[in-house]
Amino acid sequence: MKVLLQRVLRAAVHVEGRTVGQIERGLLALVGVEQGDRTEDVDYLADKTAELRIFRDETGGAERSVEETGGGVLVVSQFTLAASTRRGRRPSYSRAARPETARPLYERFAARLRSRGLHVATGVFQAMMEIEMVNDGPVTILLDPRPEADGR
């Protein structure tokens, strides 16, 4: 599983001209589920998302998490994060999990964040979406997988 976080001042996702999810200050989390991902991977990355200290505190240092700031998280499925570009000029998505496997893990990621008391908005799984956001910083971070998952 790959999660790309962007610290945002605001973000919204639109489907067919309709806003389906939006947040003010917080994180845009692009989530790519790959073959072999497990619930343990999802829980680890959701907890890491909630706890990562990348928001400024009163001294100006990045010492607060989205959880501590009361920020929101906009979770958007992004199977293209599983792309391999090692060969040729066309990305391969063969590592991406099938939708029937990916959807429950994507939904678990959002639910895990909600269970921590965060305001969570989502996109629409498998839909063509337009994402609008104002990156704060800019700060963009690719979360590392669980240490035990490195050898997969």
C-alpha positions in Angstrom: 0.0 0.0 0.0 1.2 3.5 -0.8 -0.1 6.6 0.8 0.9 10.0 -0.5 0.1 12.8 1.9 -0.1 16.5 1.0 -0.6 19.1 3.8 -3.3 21.4 2.6 -5.0 24.6 3.5 -8.1 23.1 1.8 -9.0 20.3 -0.6 -12.1 19.1 -2.4 -12.9 16.2 -4.7 -15.5 16.5 -7.5 -17.3 13.8 -9.5 -19.4 14.8 -12.6 -19.4 18.4 -11.5 -20.6 17.7 -8.0 -18.5 18.1 -4.8 -18.4 14.7 -3.0 -15.9 15.5 -0.3 -14.0 18.5 1.0 -11.9 19.6 4.0 -10.4 22.7 5.3 -6.8 22.6 6.8 -5.5 19.1 7.0 -4.2 16.3 4.8 -5.1 15.0 1.3 -4.3 11.3 1.4 -3.9 9.6 -2.0 -4.2 5.8 -1.3 -3.0 3.1 -3.7 -3.8 -0.5 -2.7 -1.4 -3.1 -4.1 -1.6 -6.9 -4.4 -0.7 -8.5 -1.1 -1.7 -5.6 1.1 -3.2 -6.7 4.4 -5.4 -5.1 7.1 -2.3 -4.7 9.2 -0.7 -2.5 6.5 -3.9 -0.4 6.3 -4.0 0.1 10.1 -0.3 1.0 10.3 -0.5 3.6 7.5 -3.8 5.1 8.8 -2.3 5.5 12.3 0.9 7.0 10.7 -1.3 9.4 8.8 -3.0 10.6 12.0 0.2 10.8 14.0 2.8 12.2 11.6 4.1 15.5 13.0 4.1 17.8 10.0 2.0 20.8 11.2 3.4 23.9 12.8 3.1 24.5 16.5 3.1 27.9 18.3 7.0 28.1 18.0 6.9 27.6 14.2 8.3 24.1 14.3 6.6 21.1 12.6 5.7 19.4 15.9 1.9 18.7 15.6 -0.1 16.0 13.9 -3.3 16.4 12.0 -4.9 14.7 14.9 -3.5 17.2 17.4 -4.5 20.2 15.2 -8.1 19.0 14.7 -7.6 19.1 10.9 -9.4 17.0 8.4 -8.3 14.2 6.0 -9.6 13.9 2.4 -9.0 10.3 1.4 -8.9 9.5 -2.3 -8.3 6.2 -4.0 -5.4 6.4 -6.4 -4.6 3.0 -8.1 -2.0 4.8 -10.2 0.3 4.9 -7.2 1.0 1.2 -7.9 2.4 2.1 -11.3 5.7 0.7 -12.4 7.6 2.8 -14.9 10.8 0.7 -14.9 10.3 -0.5 -18.5 9.1 1.2 -21.6 7.1 4.4 -21.8 3.8 3.1 -20.6 3.2 2.6 -16.9 2.3 -0.9 -15.8 -0.4 -1.3 -13.1 0.0 -5.0 -12.6 0.9 -4.5 -8.9 -2.5 -2.7 -8.2 -5.0 -4.7 -6.3 -8.2 -5.7 -8.0 -11.1 -3.4 -7.1 -12.9 -6.1 -5.1 -9.8 -6.4 -2.9 -8.8 -2.7 -2.9 -12.2 -1.2 -2.0 -12.5 -2.8 1.5 -8.9 -1.8 2.3 -9.5 1.7 1.1 -12.7 2.0 3.1 -10.9 0.5 6.2 -8.2 3.2 5.9 -10.9 6.0 6.0 -12.8 4.2 8.8 -9.6 3.8 10.9 -9.0 7.6 10.7 -12.6 8.3 11.6 -12.3 5.9 14.6 -9.5 8.2 15.9 -12.0 11.2 15.9 -10.7 12.8 12.7 -13.1 14.5 10.2 -12.7 12.4 7.1 -14.1 13.1 3.7 -13.6 10.7 0.7 -13.7 10.5 -3.0 -15.8 7.9 -4.9 -14.0 4.6 -5.4 -13.3 3.9 -9.1 -14.8 7.2 -10.3 -13.1 9.7 -12.5 -12.4 12.5 -10.1 -11.2 16.1 -10.1 -9.2 17.0 -7.1 -8.8 20.6 -6.1 -6.3 21.6 -3.3 -4.0 24.2 -2.0 -0.8 22.6 -0.8 0.5 24.2 2.4 4.3 24.5 2.4 4.4 22.7 0.0 4.6 19.6 2.1 4.2 16.3 0.2 5.2 13.0 1.9 5.2 9.4 0.7 4.6 7.2 3.7 6.9 4.3 4.2 5.3 0.8 4.5 5.4 -1.1 7.7 9.0 -2.3 8.4 7.9 -6.0 8.2 6.3 -5.3 4.8 9.6 -4.2 3.2 10.6 -7.7 2.0 7.3 -8.4 0.1 
